[in-house]
Amino acid sequence: MGWGGIARLCLVNMAIGGMAALPLNLFNRLMTVELALPAILPGLLVALHYAVQITRPAWGHRSDRTGARVPVILAGMAVLGAGVVAAAWAVSLPTGAALAVWVVAYTAIGLGIGAAGTSFLALLAIAAPDDKRGAAATLAWLLLIAGAILASVGVGIALEPYSPARLVGVVAVAALIAFLLTVLATWRMERRGDAPPETPPLAAALRAVWADPAARRFTGFVFLSILAFHLSELIFEPFAGHVHGLPPEGSTKLSGAKDGAALLGMLASGGLAHLRIGSLRAWAIVGCLVSAVGLMALGAGAPLVPATVTLGLGNGLFVVGAIGSMMRLASSRASAEGTTMGVFGAAQAVAAGLAVVAATATLDLLRAVLPDGPAYGTLFALEAALFLAAALMAARILGPAPVPAAIPGE
């Protein structure tokens, strides 16, 4: 597939990013501020939507078995959109009814992201030639972030003046736009008339993936690195306020600087890998190491902006290296691309959900016995240690024995 087709297909990730951003940002704010509910509630709901994504291998296997990934992507986006609209509708309900609807809605959100996201990555892994996978991964993540920004800003503007009824209407329009964008992105992306490949049952397919040393070790790398990646997600802006005294607008700008540095890291690693300057896994390792340096600097009280930019840059380098490597490993397993990507996605979802709960709970415990600075510093040190462990694991994967067939030419 050429760059035009790859770019069009990656619009799926833009749609997913837009829908996934609303539960993390807008609904979180509405629950904790407008509804004055405990902050742990949206945290648990987000953890639920990650936990449901353990079904990713099943969705990937289904797309392998049928040989049709686009229908799974479209169905996943429909379920995701319905879940987001239901979560918005629940804001206007009494608390008890709202809780029941939110549980169902966030379950649907997790199922939709798992189905659409896994099948999208599997299709992209097949569609992108080997020498374009790093750049394709960069484009996919850039559009994911762009979708999140556009949805957040667009919905925010359309919500003025805010009311629960207006919220449902605006979110419904956003969900419809995301679905239509997905239809456009996937139109005629798969050949028709091909016989479905011979695929073993799900249990046998999972055993086959897990029997591959490269896939098994890379799954461990995904779990460790994503656990580290998400540990600071919910504590970074509180850290800027508690330790450095930044007001809300200041911490938001600092998060923007972190995201901007991450985008720069994505562009750098994707572009350099495309020019064959370093491999995808090498940039994943470098990203883990740079992220660890940024975290240790934050915990040690280094100047805030340089340490934040270092962390963001490392995150960006890591993301493209890791996702590009996932695509390469998945594409090396003919007729099992979706199952393999599903195994990696399940590890990612479990790690992210665990990180969301563990970070906030650990921070509460640390702040109960330590001043704010050492409490945050301890958590950042733990996160840095996880990144270092992930880098060591990725370095083992880079060895000649584990994955000679997974990364030909490197």
Secondary structure as the mmCIF struct_conf table of DSSP 4:
data_model
#
loop_
_struct_conf.conf_type_id
_struct_conf.id
_struct_conf.beg_label_comp_id
_struct_conf.beg_label_asym_id
_struct_conf.beg_label_seq_id
_struct_conf.end_label_comp_id
_struct_conf.end_label_asym_id
_struct_conf.end_label_seq_id
HELX_RH_AL_P HELX_RH_AL_P1 TRP A 3 LEU A 9
TURN_TY1_P TURN_TY1_P1 CYS A 10 CYS A 10
HELX_RH_AL_P HELX_RH_AL_P2 LEU A 11 LEU A 24
TURN_TY1_P TURN_TY1_P2 ASN A 25 ASN A 25
HELX_RH_AL_P HELX_RH_AL_P3 LEU A 26 ARG A 29
HELX_RH_PI_P HELX_RH_PI_P1 LEU A 30 GLU A 34
BEND BEND1 LEU A 35 LEU A 35
TURN_TY1_P TURN_TY1_P3 ALA A 39 ALA A 39
HELX_RH_AL_P HELX_RH_AL_P4 ILE A 40 VAL A 52
HELX_RH_3T_P HELX_RH_3T_P1 GLN A 53 THR A 55
HELX_RH_AL_P HELX_RH_AL_P5 ARG A 56 THR A 66
BEND BEND2 GLY A 67 GLY A 67
HELX_RH_AL_P HELX_RH_AL_P6 VAL A 70 ALA A 90
TURN_TY1_P TURN_TY1_P4 VAL A 91 SER A 92
BEND BEND3 LEU A 93 LEU A 93
HELX_RH_AL_P HELX_RH_AL_P7 THR A 95 ALA A 127
BEND BEND4 ALA A 128 ALA A 128
HELX_RH_3T_P HELX_RH_3T_P2 ASP A 130 LYS A 132
HELX_RH_AL_P HELX_RH_AL_P8 ARG A 133 ALA A 158
TURN_TY1_P TURN_TY1_P5 LEU A 159 LEU A 159
HELX_LH_PP_P HELX_LH_PP_P1 GLU A 160 GLU A 160
BEND BEND5 PRO A 161 PRO A 161
HELX_LH_PP_P HELX_LH_PP_P2 TYR A 162 TYR A 162
HELX_RH_AL_P HELX_RH_AL_P9 PRO A 164 THR A 186
TURN_TY1_P TURN_TY1_P6 TRP A 187 ARG A 188
BEND BEND6 GLU A 190 GLU A 190
BEND BEND7 ARG A 192 GLY A 193
HELX_LH_PP_P HELX_LH_PP_P3 ASP A 194 GLU A 198
HELX_RH_AL_P HELX_RH_AL_P10 LEU A 202 ALA A 211
HELX_RH_AL_P HELX_RH_AL_P11 PRO A 213 LEU A 231
TURN_TY1_P TURN_TY1_P7 SER A 232 ILE A 235
HELX_RH_AL_P HELX_RH_AL_P12 PHE A 236 HIS A 242
TURN_TY1_P TURN_TY1_P8 VAL A 243 HIS A 244
HELX_RH_AL_P HELX_RH_AL_P13 PRO A 248 HIS A 274
TURN_TY1_P TURN_TY1_P9 LEU A 275 ARG A 276
BEND BEND8 ILE A 277 GLY A 278
HELX_RH_AL_P HELX_RH_AL_P14 LEU A 280 GLY A 299
TURN_TY1_P TURN_TY1_P10 ALA A 300 GLY A 301
HELX_RH_AL_P HELX_RH_AL_P15 LEU A 304 SER A 331
TURN_TY1_P TURN_TY1_P11 SER A 332 SER A 332
BEND BEND9 ARG A 333 ARG A 333
TURN_TY1_P TURN_TY1_P12 ALA A 334 SER A 335
HELX_RH_AL_P HELX_RH_AL_P16 GLU A 337 VAL A 369
BEND BEND10 LEU A 370 LEU A 370
HELX_RH_AL_P HELX_RH_AL_P17 ASP A 372 ILE A 397
TURN_TY1_P TURN_TY1_P13 LEU A 398 LEU A 398
BEND BEND11 GLY A 399 GLY A 399
TURN_TY1_P TURN_TY1_P14 PRO A 400 PRO A 402
TURN_TY1_P TURN_TY1_P15 PRO A 404 ALA A 406
BEND BEND12 ILE A 407 ILE A 407
TURN_TY1_P TURN_TY1_P16 PRO A 408 GLY A 409
#
